[in-house]
Structure formats: C-alpha cells, structure tokens
Amino acid sequence: MTPSINHSANSMTAPSVIATVAVTLTIALIWWKVPHPAVGLALCLLPVAVLVVVKHLFWFVTLFVVFSFFRIHEVIPALMPFKIPLLLSLGALASLCWHSLISRQLKVYWHPSMKWLVIFWVLVAIGLAFATNRGEALSTFKGIYWKIMLMTLAIIWIINTKEQLSKICWTIVAAGCLVACVALFNSVNGIGLVEGSRVTIGRQIGSMLGDPNDLALVLLFPLAFSASFFFNSRLSRISRLMGFTVLALLSMAIIATQSRGGLLGMVAVYAVYINQAVRSKVLLVSLGTVGLAVLYLAAGISERASGGAAEAGIDSSSMGRLYAWEAAAKMAVENPFTGVGINNFYSNYYFYSSHWDGLNHAVHSTWFGVLAETGFLGLIVFITLIVSLLRTAKQSLNCIKASATSSAYLESSANAVYAGLIGTIVSGTFLTQAFVWPIYILAALIICVSSIVQNDSQIEKAQ
C-alpha cells in the first residue's frame, strides 16, 4: 500500500513543483529587469489581488457602475489620480472573463424583455456605419456605450439572490447620499452655480455633473430607492430612518438644480408611493398638482436667468427645446431607419434647425433624442422596451403582494425599480437619458427582480 501512496503523491506534486519554479523564475526575471522595491511588493501582492478579483465579481461590477454613473471620483476630486473607475473596470472584466469562460459559474439566462434591449443595441450598432459623424459616434460607443451594454448584462446574470439585490440598492442609496451632500454644500457656499442659482458639481474640472440637468438626473436615480426603504413599513426603524434621511437630502438637492425634468421625475416617484397609500384618485391628482406647484416655487425656476418669469411669452428655455425637438423630427424624417447616429444630434443641429442663434444645442429629451439618433425604427423598439419593462416590474410587484413569504427587501427593491422607471419616463420629457446609465441599470434590476420573484414563486408552489 505504501509504495502506491508515495507514487500518487509524487505524481500530484510534480505539476505544483514545476508551477512554483516557473513563477519563481518569472518573479526573479522581472526583479532583475526592474530592481525596485515597489515592483517586488506588487509581485507579492499579485496572487492576493487575483483571488480578490475572482472572488468578488459582484462588488467589482457594482462599484464600477456606481463610480461611472455617479462620477464619485469627480464628486471627490482627490480620488481622480487613483484612476479608480479604470481599475474597477479591469477587475470587473477580468472576473467576468474568468467566471464566464473558465469557472463557468456565471448563471446565464434569457428574459423576454432582453429581446427588445438587444434589438435596440443592434440598431445603435448598425447606426454607427450610417452616422453623419462616424468619428463622434464611434468615440461615444467605444468610450461609454459598450461598457453600459456589458455591465447591463453583467448585472442581470450576477445578481441572483435577495441579499445581492439588497446590497446593490443600499450602495445606490449611499452613493446618492454622497452626491446630494456635495450638491447641497456647493449650493450653500455658492460653488459652481450656473445662472446665478442652479447648483452643479465639478464644473471647474469639466465634470458631467457640471450641468444642472445632468446632476438632477443622477440625483433622481437613487431617489426611488431611498423612498422605497422609507415607505416600506415592513423594514426596521433604522432602515426607514436612513431611507428618509437620504430621501430628504436628494429632494433638496434636486430642487437646488432647478431642473424641470428633475422636479417632474421627483413628483412622479413620490406619486407612485402615495398612490399605494391613497385610494382616492381625485385626492391623489390634487396632491400632485399642489405638490408640483410648491416644488416649482421652492426651486425658484421663475427666477432663473433662462426660462424665468422675466422673459415674455414662452421662455427661452422652452423655445430652445421646441426648436431642438423640431430639428430631431427632421433628422428622423430624413433618416427614418438609422437616424443620424449616436451622439450626433448636437453636431447636426445647425443643418436641421429652423432657428439658428449661432450655437448648437442639445436635444434635452430622451424620446426626441432616440428619434433623432436611431430613427423611427429605433424609437419604436425603445418604447416597446420601456413598455415591456413596465409590465415586468408590475408583474413582479403583483407576485410579491400575492406571496405570503416575500422578503421585505425584495418588496422594496421591486417598488424602487418600478418607481424609478416611472420617474425616468416622466423626466425623460426634459432630460436626455437614452444612452446613459439609468435606464439600463433599471432594466437590469427589473429583470433581476423578476427572476428572483419567479424562483421564489416556484419554490413556494413546490412546498
């Protein structure tokens, strides 16, 4: 018996010895070429880093999405030299490749709503070849959009449990709290104000959050999640208190942006939760109307330098949007199947606008943005995708209400993504959101919630 055991042990240790010698020689060679202490430390920590990346796929994807969407490194400029989004993206991609190609632990599945999502992506990709400015379209696609596509699928296939769903929701709330606090600090101290009163973040460093409308969009996204925690009576008092605190901060920050789209989206999110508590639709509409009027006055929109009450007739902000929407319609008429290409509206404004004031303008509308840049075909698919997501979110909520054993956090997550999508649809009238993170994160989470609810329903029926 003993000889066979020794032979087996020797045969099993041989590959390990070879691998150890190979790694040691590689480290020695690198150290010989670059004799610096930092290199030695990095090489020693490399195996640990690999293990962390492989083990924590969920956090790498989640933090990459949060940093990319909330621009945390621009909210806190001291983080910019560390290139955190780049490091997170490398870690997320490496872990995704490992789990999808080697370990095979990534649970890939298909959901009906993904059909419309993929079709829309295909139309956007085809539109690159027919874009009026291919360089701009390709730059946007390679720089941002492909990451959004990849991370949307990653979220769908990674989040398989209620615990993971709860973690990503709380992470979104925490990031929203951070951005809201910085926005309110800037507002109080008069830092980076636009038009004398509209708050921004990182305007001096060219941040995306330097536009009040874009900042309102970022703040609006976590609003639904914090509201879902506050309005859920099944959660603990601490969770509800934290939800209320962040909800108040986000609401004040959105008001400080004086963004019409942001205010409309905020009212829509509140309306979803109030609708669950108030049965009278007349009272609901009345409360919504009064609330919108109060928010309009509180935001001081009538005092804005653009779109203020001092301007006669339809204000310049409204007229600018009308001219932009007219130009978008003309772009779609001329390019009905492909549009002018992703991120090409701005550069084409001069050629299609009936009112030229010496400057190109953004479209400031999700729907008209899709119409202009993907054509009528793209808009139809995009609207179908939104309708499909709404139905899926509503079905999940109905299943949760019908279940006697549903999780409180699952209910909060389902309410959050549903209210968030409603807010996105309403605010989309004035905010351009078709090719940025919010809709795609919501789409992924709606599909995740649906998958988890269906699995729980099957388990409940089996019992």
Contacts in CASP RR format, 6 or more apart in sequence:
PFRMAT RR
TARGET T0000
AUTHOR 0000-0000-0000
METHOD contacts of the structure
MODEL  1
MTPSINHSANSMTAPSVIATVAVTLTIALIWWKVPHPAVGLALCLLPVAV
LVVVKHLFWFVTLFVVFSFFRIHEVIPALMPFKIPLLLSLGALASLCWHS
LISRQLKVYWHPSMKWLVIFWVLVAIGLAFATNRGEALSTFKGIYWKIML
MTLAIIWIINTKEQLSKICWTIVAAGCLVACVALFNSVNGIGLVEGSRVT
IGRQIGSMLGDPNDLALVLLFPLAFSASFFFNSRLSRISRLMGFTVLALL
SMAIIATQSRGGLLGMVAVYAVYINQAVRSKVLLVSLGTVGLAVLYLAAG
ISERASGGAAEAGIDSSSMGRLYAWEAAAKMAVENPFTGVGINNFYSNYY
FYSSHWDGLNHAVHSTWFGVLAETGFLGLIVFITLIVSLLRTAKQSLNCI
KASATSSAYLESSANAVYAGLIGTIVSGTFLTQAFVWPIYILAALIICVS
SIVQNDSQIEKAQ
27 40 0 8 1.000
27 43 0 8 1.000
30 39 0 8 1.000
30 43 0 8 1.000
31 39 0 8 1.000
31 40 0 8 1.000
31 43 0 8 1.000
53 60 0 8 1.000
53 91 0 8 1.000
53 94 0 8 1.000
53 95 0 8 1.000
53 98 0 8 1.000
54 94 0 8 1.000
54 95 0 8 1.000
54 98 0 8 1.000
54 99 0 8 1.000
54 103 0 8 1.000
56 95 0 8 1.000
57 92 0 8 1.000
57 95 0 8 1.000
57 96 0 8 1.000
57 99 0 8 1.000
57 158 0 8 1.000
58 158 0 8 1.000
58 159 0 8 1.000
58 164 0 8 1.000
58 167 0 8 1.000
60 88 0 8 1.000
60 91 0 8 1.000
60 92 0 8 1.000
60 95 0 8 1.000
61 92 0 8 1.000
61 95 0 8 1.000
61 96 0 8 1.000
61 151 0 8 1.000
61 154 0 8 1.000
61 155 0 8 1.000
61 158 0 8 1.000
62 167 0 8 1.000
62 168 0 8 1.000
62 171 0 8 1.000
63 88 0 8 1.000
63 171 0 8 1.000
64 85 0 8 1.000
64 88 0 8 1.000
64 89 0 8 1.000
64 92 0 8 1.000
64 151 0 8 1.000
65 151 0 8 1.000
65 155 0 8 1.000
65 437 0 8 1.000
65 441 0 8 1.000
66 72 0 8 1.000
66 171 0 8 1.000
66 172 0 8 1.000
66 175 0 8 1.000
67 73 0 8 1.000
67 84 0 8 1.000
67 85 0 8 1.000
67 88 0 8 1.000
68 85 0 8 1.000
68 147 0 8 1.000
68 151 0 8 1.000
68 437 0 8 1.000
69 218 0 8 1.000
69 221 0 8 1.000
69 436 0 8 1.000
69 437 0 8 1.000
69 438 0 8 1.000
69 441 0 8 1.000
70 175 0 8 1.000
70 176 0 8 1.000
70 178 0 8 1.000
70 179 0 8 1.000
70 218 0 8 1.000
71 201 0 8 1.000
71 207 0 8 1.000
71 208 0 8 1.000
71 209 0 8 1.000
71 218 0 8 1.000
72 79 0 8 1.000
72 84 0 8 1.000
72 175 0 8 1.000
72 178 0 8 1.000
72 179 0 8 1.000
73 79 0 8 1.000
73 80 0 8 1.000
73 82 0 8 1.000
73 84 0 8 1.000
73 85 0 8 1.000
74 80 0 8 1.000
74 201 0 8 1.000
74 202 0 8 1.000
74 205 0 8 1.000
74 207 0 8 1.000
74 208 0 8 1.000
74 209 0 8 1.000
75 178 0 8 1.000
75 179 0 8 1.000
75 182 0 8 1.000
75 201 0 8 1.000
75 202 0 8 1.000
75 209 0 8 1.000
76 178 0 8 1.000
76 182 0 8 1.000
77 202 0 8 1.000
77 205 0 8 1.000
80 205 0 8 1.000
89 147 0 8 1.000
92 151 0 8 1.000
92 154 0 8 1.000
93 150 0 8 1.000
96 106 0 8 1.000
96 150 0 8 1.000
96 154 0 8 1.000
99 105 0 8 1.000
99 106 0 8 1.000
100 106 0 8 1.000
100 108 0 8 1.000
106 157 0 8 1.000
106 158 0 8 1.000
107 157 0 8 1.000
107 160 0 8 1.000
108 157 0 8 1.000
109 157 0 8 1.000
109 451 0 8 1.000
111 156 0 8 1.000
111 392 0 8 1.000
111 447 0 8 1.000
111 450 0 8 1.000
111 451 0 8 1.000
112 388 0 8 1.000
112 392 0 8 1.000
113 385 0 8 1.000
113 388 0 8 1.000
113 389 0 8 1.000
113 392 0 8 1.000
113 443 0 8 1.000
113 446 0 8 1.000
113 447 0 8 1.000
113 450 0 8 1.000
114 156 0 8 1.000
114 447 0 8 1.000
116 381 0 8 1.000
116 384 0 8 1.000
116 385 0 8 1.000
116 388 0 8 1.000
117 152 0 8 1.000
117 385 0 8 1.000
117 443 0 8 1.000
119 381 0 8 1.000
120 374 0 8 1.000
120 378 0 8 1.000
120 381 0 8 1.000
120 382 0 8 1.000
120 385 0 8 1.000
121 149 0 8 1.000
123 338 0 8 1.000
123 374 0 8 1.000
123 377 0 8 1.000
123 378 0 8 1.000
123 381 0 8 1.000
124 141 0 8 1.000
124 145 0 8 1.000
124 341 0 8 1.000
124 342 0 8 1.000
124 374 0 8 1.000
124 435 0 8 1.000
125 141 0 8 1.000
126 338 0 8 1.000
127 137 0 8 1.000
127 338 0 8 1.000
127 339 0 8 1.000
127 341 0 8 1.000
127 342 0 8 1.000
127 374 0 8 1.000
128 134 0 8 1.000
128 137 0 8 1.000
128 138 0 8 1.000
128 141 0 8 1.000
128 341 0 8 1.000
128 342 0 8 1.000
130 335 0 8 1.000
130 338 0 8 1.000
130 339 0 8 1.000
130 341 0 8 1.000
131 137 0 8 1.000
131 138 0 8 1.000
131 338 0 8 1.000
131 340 0 8 1.000
131 341 0 8 1.000
131 342 0 8 1.000
131 344 0 8 1.000
132 340 0 8 1.000
132 341 0 8 1.000
132 344 0 8 1.000
132 347 0 8 1.000
132 348 0 8 1.000
133 341 0 8 1.000
133 344 0 8 1.000
133 347 0 8 1.000
133 348 0 8 1.000
136 343 0 8 1.000
136 344 0 8 1.000
136 347 0 8 1.000
137 341 0 8 1.000
137 342 0 8 1.000
137 343 0 8 1.000
137 344 0 8 1.000
139 343 0 8 1.000
140 342 0 8 1.000
140 343 0 8 1.000
140 435 0 8 1.000
141 342 0 8 1.000
144 435 0 8 1.000
144 436 0 8 1.000
145 342 0 8 1.000
145 435 0 8 1.000
148 435 0 8 1.000
148 436 0 8 1.000
148 437 0 8 1.000
148 440 0 8 1.000
149 440 0 8 1.000
151 440 0 8 1.000
151 444 0 8 1.000
152 440 0 8 1.000
152 441 0 8 1.000
152 443 0 8 1.000
152 444 0 8 1.000
153 444 0 8 1.000
155 168 0 8 1.000
155 441 0 8 1.000
155 444 0 8 1.000
155 445 0 8 1.000
155 448 0 8 1.000
156 444 0 8 1.000
156 447 0 8 1.000
156 448 0 8 1.000
158 164 0 8 1.000
159 165 0 8 1.000
159 168 0 8 1.000
159 444 0 8 1.000
159 445 0 8 1.000
159 448 0 8 1.000
160 448 0 8 1.000
160 451 0 8 1.000
160 452 0 8 1.000
161 452 0 8 1.000
162 407 0 8 1.000
162 409 0 8 1.000
162 410 0 8 1.000
162 413 0 8 1.000
162 452 0 8 1.000
165 409 0 8 1.000
165 410 0 8 1.000
165 413 0 8 1.000
165 445 0 8 1.000
165 448 0 8 1.000
165 449 0 8 1.000
165 452 0 8 1.000
166 409 0 8 1.000
166 413 0 8 1.000
168 445 0 8 1.000
169 225 0 8 1.000
169 228 0 8 1.000
169 229 0 8 1.000
169 409 0 8 1.000
169 412 0 8 1.000
169 413 0 8 1.000
169 416 0 8 1.000
172 221 0 8 1.000
172 222 0 8 1.000
172 225 0 8 1.000
173 222 0 8 1.000
173 225 0 8 1.000
173 226 0 8 1.000
173 229 0 8 1.000
173 242 0 8 1.000
173 243 0 8 1.000
173 246 0 8 1.000
175 222 0 8 1.000
176 218 0 8 1.000
176 219 0 8 1.000
176 221 0 8 1.000
176 222 0 8 1.000
176 226 0 8 1.000
176 246 0 8 1.000
176 250 0 8 1.000
177 222 0 8 1.000
177 226 0 8 1.000
177 245 0 8 1.000
177 246 0 8 1.000
177 249 0 8 1.000
177 250 0 8 1.000
179 201 0 8 1.000
179 209 0 8 1.000
179 215 0 8 1.000
179 218 0 8 1.000
179 219 0 8 1.000
179 253 0 8 1.000
180 219 0 8 1.000
180 246 0 8 1.000
180 249 0 8 1.000
180 250 0 8 1.000
180 252 0 8 1.000
180 253 0 8 1.000
181 249 0 8 1.000
182 201 0 8 1.000
183 199 0 8 1.000
183 201 0 8 1.000
183 215 0 8 1.000
183 219 0 8 1.000
183 253 0 8 1.000
183 256 0 8 1.000
183 257 0 8 1.000
184 199 0 8 1.000
184 249 0 8 1.000
184 252 0 8 1.000
184 253 0 8 1.000
184 256 0 8 1.000
185 191 0 8 1.000
186 192 0 8 1.000
186 193 0 8 1.000
186 199 0 8 1.000
186 200 0 8 1.000
186 201 0 8 1.000
187 193 0 8 1.000
187 199 0 8 1.000
187 253 0 8 1.000
187 256 0 8 1.000
192 199 0 8 1.000
192 200 0 8 1.000
192 202 0 8 1.000
192 203 0 8 1.000
192 204 0 8 1.000
192 210 0 8 1.000
193 199 0 8 1.000
193 200 0 8 1.000
194 200 0 8 1.000
194 203 0 8 1.000
194 210 0 8 1.000
194 211 0 8 1.000
194 212 0 8 1.000
195 304 0 8 1.000
195 305 0 8 1.000
195 306 0 8 1.000
196 305 0 8 1.000
197 258 0 8 1.000
197 300 0 8 1.000
197 303 0 8 1.000
197 304 0 8 1.000
197 305 0 8 1.000
198 212 0 8 1.000
198 256 0 8 1.000
198 257 0 8 1.000
198 258 0 8 1.000
198 259 0 8 1.000
198 304 0 8 1.000
199 212 0 8 1.000
199 215 0 8 1.000
199 253 0 8 1.000
199 256 0 8 1.000
199 257 0 8 1.000
200 209 0 8 1.000
200 210 0 8 1.000
200 211 0 8 1.000
200 212 0 8 1.000
200 215 0 8 1.000
200 257 0 8 1.000
201 207 0 8 1.000
201 209 0 8 1.000
201 210 0 8 1.000
201 215 0 8 1.000
202 209 0 8 1.000
202 210 0 8 1.000
203 209 0 8 1.000
203 210 0 8 1.000
208 214 0 8 1.000
209 215 0 8 1.000
209 218 0 8 1.000
212 257 0 8 1.000
212 258 0 8 1.000
212 259 0 8 1.000
213 257 0 8 1.000
213 259 0 8 1.000
213 261 0 8 1.000
213 262 0 8 1.000
213 364 0 8 1.000
213 430 0 8 1.000
213 431 0 8 1.000
214 431 0 8 1.000
215 253 0 8 1.000
215 257 0 8 1.000
215 259 0 8 1.000
216 254 0 8 1.000
216 257 0 8 1.000
216 259 0 8 1.000
216 261 0 8 1.000
216 262 0 8 1.000
216 427 0 8 1.000
216 431 0 8 1.000
217 262 0 8 1.000
217 427 0 8 1.000
217 431 0 8 1.000
217 433 0 8 1.000
217 436 0 8 1.000
217 438 0 8 1.000
219 250 0 8 1.000
219 253 0 8 1.000
219 254 0 8 1.000
219 257 0 8 1.000
219 262 0 8 1.000
220 250 0 8 1.000
220 254 0 8 1.000
220 262 0 8 1.000
220 265 0 8 1.000
220 266 0 8 1.000
220 269 0 8 1.000
220 423 0 8 1.000
220 424 0 8 1.000
220 427 0 8 1.000
220 438 0 8 1.000
221 420 0 8 1.000
221 424 0 8 1.000
221 438 0 8 1.000
221 441 0 8 1.000
222 246 0 8 1.000
222 250 0 8 1.000
223 247 0 8 1.000
223 250 0 8 1.000
223 251 0 8 1.000
223 254 0 8 1.000
223 266 0 8 1.000
223 269 0 8 1.000
223 420 0 8 1.000
224 269 0 8 1.000
224 272 0 8 1.000
224 415 0 8 1.000
224 416 0 8 1.000
224 417 0 8 1.000
224 419 0 8 1.000
224 420 0 8 1.000
224 423 0 8 1.000
225 416 0 8 1.000
226 243 0 8 1.000
226 244 0 8 1.000
226 246 0 8 1.000
226 247 0 8 1.000
226 250 0 8 1.000
227 243 0 8 1.000
227 247 0 8 1.000
227 269 0 8 1.000
227 270 0 8 1.000
227 273 0 8 1.000
227 416 0 8 1.000
227 419 0 8 1.000
228 273 0 8 1.000
228 412 0 8 1.000
228 413 0 8 1.000
228 415 0 8 1.000
228 416 0 8 1.000
228 419 0 8 1.000
229 235 0 8 1.000
229 239 0 8 1.000
229 240 0 8 1.000
229 242 0 8 1.000
229 243 0 8 1.000
229 412 0 8 1.000
230 240 0 8 1.000
230 243 0 8 1.000
230 244 0 8 1.000
230 247 0 8 1.000
231 273 0 8 1.000
231 276 0 8 1.000
231 277 0 8 1.000
231 415 0 8 1.000
232 239 0 8 1.000
232 240 0 8 1.000
232 408 0 8 1.000
232 411 0 8 1.000
232 412 0 8 1.000
232 415 0 8 1.000
233 240 0 8 1.000
234 408 0 8 1.000
234 411 0 8 1.000
235 408 0 8 1.000
235 409 0 8 1.000
235 412 0 8 1.000
251 266 0 8 1.000
254 262 0 8 1.000
254 263 0 8 1.000
254 266 0 8 1.000
255 263 0 8 1.000
255 295 0 8 1.000
255 298 0 8 1.000
255 299 0 8 1.000
256 299 0 8 1.000
257 299 0 8 1.000
258 299 0 8 1.000
258 300 0 8 1.000
258 301 0 8 1.000
258 304 0 8 1.000
259 430 0 8 1.000
259 431 0 8 1.000
260 301 0 8 1.000
260 430 0 8 1.000
261 426 0 8 1.000
261 427 0 8 1.000
261 428 0 8 1.000
261 429 0 8 1.000
261 430 0 8 1.000
261 431 0 8 1.000
262 427 0 8 1.000
262 430 0 8 1.000
262 431 0 8 1.000
263 292 0 8 1.000
263 295 0 8 1.000
263 296 0 8 1.000
263 299 0 8 1.000
263 301 0 8 1.000
264 292 0 8 1.000
264 423 0 8 1.000
264 426 0 8 1.000
264 427 0 8 1.000
264 429 0 8 1.000
264 430 0 8 1.000
265 423 0 8 1.000
265 424 0 8 1.000
265 426 0 8 1.000
265 427 0 8 1.000
266 295 0 8 1.000
266 423 0 8 1.000
267 288 0 8 1.000
267 291 0 8 1.000
267 292 0 8 1.000
267 295 0 8 1.000
267 426 0 8 1.000
268 419 0 8 1.000
268 422 0 8 1.000
268 423 0 8 1.000
268 425 0 8 1.000
268 426 0 8 1.000
268 427 0 8 1.000
269 419 0 8 1.000
269 420 0 8 1.000
269 422 0 8 1.000
269 423 0 8 1.000
271 284 0 8 1.000
271 288 0 8 1.000
271 422 0 8 1.000
272 415 0 8 1.000
272 418 0 8 1.000
272 419 0 8 1.000
272 420 0 8 1.000
272 422 0 8 1.000
272 423 0 8 1.000
273 415 0 8 1.000
273 419 0 8 1.000
274 284 0 8 1.000
274 287 0 8 1.000
274 288 0 8 1.000
275 284 0 8 1.000
278 284 0 8 1.000
278 287 0 8 1.000
296 302 0 8 1.000
301 307 0 8 1.000
301 308 0 8 1.000
302 308 0 8 1.000
302 309 0 8 1.000
303 309 0 8 1.000
304 317 0 8 1.000
306 315 0 8 1.000
306 316 0 8 1.000
306 317 0 8 1.000
307 315 0 8 1.000
307 316 0 8 1.000
307 317 0 8 1.000
307 318 0 8 1.000
308 315 0 8 1.000
308 317 0 8 1.000
314 322 0 8 1.000
319 355 0 8 1.000
320 355 0 8 1.000
320 361 0 8 1.000
321 364 0 8 1.000
321 365 0 8 1.000
321 430 0 8 1.000
323 353 0 8 1.000
323 354 0 8 1.000
323 355 0 8 1.000
323 361 0 8 1.000
324 345 0 8 1.000
324 349 0 8 1.000
324 353 0 8 1.000
324 361 0 8 1.000
324 362 0 8 1.000
324 363 0 8 1.000
324 364 0 8 1.000
324 365 0 8 1.000
324 368 0 8 1.000
325 363 0 8 1.000
325 365 0 8 1.000
325 368 0 8 1.000
326 353 0 8 1.000
326 354 0 8 1.000
327 345 0 8 1.000
327 348 0 8 1.000
327 349 0 8 1.000
327 352 0 8 1.000
327 353 0 8 1.000
327 354 0 8 1.000
327 363 0 8 1.000
327 372 0 8 1.000
328 345 0 8 1.000
328 352 0 8 1.000
328 363 0 8 1.000
328 365 0 8 1.000
328 368 0 8 1.000
328 369 0 8 1.000
328 371 0 8 1.000
328 372 0 8 1.000
329 368 0 8 1.000
329 371 0 8 1.000
329 372 0 8 1.000
330 352 0 8 1.000
331 339 0 8 1.000
331 340 0 8 1.000
331 345 0 8 1.000
331 348 0 8 1.000
331 352 0 8 1.000
331 371 0 8 1.000
331 372 0 8 1.000
331 373 0 8 1.000
331 375 0 8 1.000
332 339 0 8 1.000
332 371 0 8 1.000
332 372 0 8 1.000
332 375 0 8 1.000
332 376 0 8 1.000
332 379 0 8 1.000
334 352 0 8 1.000
335 375 0 8 1.000
336 375 0 8 1.000
336 376 0 8 1.000
336 377 0 8 1.000
337 375 0 8 1.000
337 376 0 8 1.000
337 377 0 8 1.000
338 374 0 8 1.000
338 375 0 8 1.000
338 377 0 8 1.000
339 372 0 8 1.000
339 373 0 8 1.000
339 374 0 8 1.000
339 375 0 8 1.000
340 348 0 8 1.000
340 372 0 8 1.000
340 373 0 8 1.000
341 373 0 8 1.000
341 374 0 8 1.000
342 373 0 8 1.000
342 374 0 8 1.000
342 435 0 8 1.000
343 373 0 8 1.000
343 435 0 8 1.000
344 372 0 8 1.000
344 373 0 8 1.000
345 362 0 8 1.000
345 363 0 8 1.000
345 369 0 8 1.000
345 372 0 8 1.000
345 373 0 8 1.000
346 360 0 8 1.000
346 361 0 8 1.000
346 362 0 8 1.000
347 360 0 8 1.000
348 372 0 8 1.000
349 360 0 8 1.000
349 361 0 8 1.000
350 356 0 8 1.000
350 360 0 8 1.000
353 361 0 8 1.000
362 432 0 8 1.000
363 369 0 8 1.000
363 372 0 8 1.000
363 432 0 8 1.000
364 430 0 8 1.000
364 431 0 8 1.000
364 432 0 8 1.000
365 428 0 8 1.000
365 429 0 8 1.000
365 430 0 8 1.000
365 431 0 8 1.000
365 432 0 8 1.000
366 424 0 8 1.000
366 428 0 8 1.000
366 429 0 8 1.000
366 431 0 8 1.000
366 432 0 8 1.000
366 433 0 8 1.000
366 434 0 8 1.000
366 439 0 8 1.000
367 379 0 8 1.000
367 383 0 8 1.000
367 428 0 8 1.000
367 429 0 8 1.000
369 432 0 8 1.000
369 434 0 8 1.000
370 378 0 8 1.000
370 379 0 8 1.000
370 382 0 8 1.000
370 434 0 8 1.000
371 378 0 8 1.000
371 379 0 8 1.000
373 434 0 8 1.000
373 435 0 8 1.000
374 381 0 8 1.000
374 382 0 8 1.000
382 434 0 8 1.000
385 443 0 8 1.000
386 421 0 8 1.000
386 425 0 8 1.000
386 439 0 8 1.000
389 421 0 8 1.000
389 442 0 8 1.000
389 443 0 8 1.000
389 446 0 8 1.000
390 418 0 8 1.000
390 421 0 8 1.000
390 422 0 8 1.000
392 446 0 8 1.000
392 447 0 8 1.000
392 450 0 8 1.000
393 414 0 8 1.000
393 417 0 8 1.000
393 418 0 8 1.000
393 421 0 8 1.000
393 446 0 8 1.000
393 449 0 8 1.000
393 450 0 8 1.000
394 418 0 8 1.000
395 450 0 8 1.000
396 414 0 8 1.000
396 418 0 8 1.000
396 446 0 8 1.000
396 449 0 8 1.000
396 450 0 8 1.000
396 453 0 8 1.000
397 414 0 8 1.000
397 415 0 8 1.000
397 418 0 8 1.000
399 453 0 8 1.000
399 454 0 8 1.000
399 457 0 8 1.000
400 406 0 8 1.000
400 410 0 8 1.000
400 411 0 8 1.000
400 414 0 8 1.000
400 453 0 8 1.000
403 456 0 8 1.000
403 457 0 8 1.000
403 460 0 8 1.000
405 456 0 8 1.000
405 460 0 8 1.000
406 453 0 8 1.000
406 456 0 8 1.000
410 449 0 8 1.000
410 452 0 8 1.000
410 453 0 8 1.000
410 456 0 8 1.000
413 445 0 8 1.000
413 449 0 8 1.000
414 449 0 8 1.000
414 453 0 8 1.000
416 445 0 8 1.000
417 442 0 8 1.000
417 445 0 8 1.000
417 446 0 8 1.000
417 449 0 8 1.000
418 446 0 8 1.000
420 442 0 8 1.000
421 442 0 8 1.000
421 446 0 8 1.000
424 433 0 8 1.000
424 438 0 8 1.000
424 439 0 8 1.000
424 442 0 8 1.000
427 433 0 8 1.000
433 439 0 8 1.000
END
